[in-house]
Amino acid sequence: MNLRPVLAGMLLATLSAVGCTQGTTDVAGGGNSASGGASGGDYVLAAEPADAKGVAEARESAQDGDDVTVVGRIGGDHEPFIDGAAAFTIVDPKLQPCPAEEGCPTPWDYCCDLNLLKDNKAVVKVVNEQGQLVNSDARELLGVEELSTVTVQGKAQRDDAGNLTILATGIHVK
């Protein structure tokens, strides 16, 4: 079963639930900006928050609107980032990426553990003070890439299928 269309649909539904900003508004400062971006310093945490839960534990326990601190590794899809938006997927750190030395060109997609992904994956959306998705690429904003380990602070958002999205206000990159 190809999960890519299902995962893409989940991510699009999640993104539309909060609403993306369009145009050239600088979402961090509220003014206009030619790039429409924000400063990563507005969202990057210098110190790692304590008491972070893995993605699987957060998926089990977090209720809609709860404050959460979740640790995970960026991945879970062939393309875990949303171009032009501060949004990406994370996977519970207990799962191991597919071995690159065994010829896997995209170890971050966890294709070797597809059956485990559903219960060990969450969407992260970096949001501004108004709760709007930051319209800067997460890779540039946060200095992250596939398989970066991040600890995310924010609010849990649940959909009807039980999927977890974290509306992140702070991220620590290991």
Secondary structure, DSSP 8 states (H G I E B T S, - for coil): ---HHHHHHHHHHHHHHH-B--SSB-TTTSSB-SS----GGGTB-SS--SS-EEHHHHHHH--TT-EEEEEEEE-SSSS-B-TTSSEEEEE-TTS----GGGT-S-GGG-GGGHHHHGGGEEEEEEB-TTS-B--S-HHHHH---TT-EEEEEEEEEE-TT--EEEEEEEEEE-
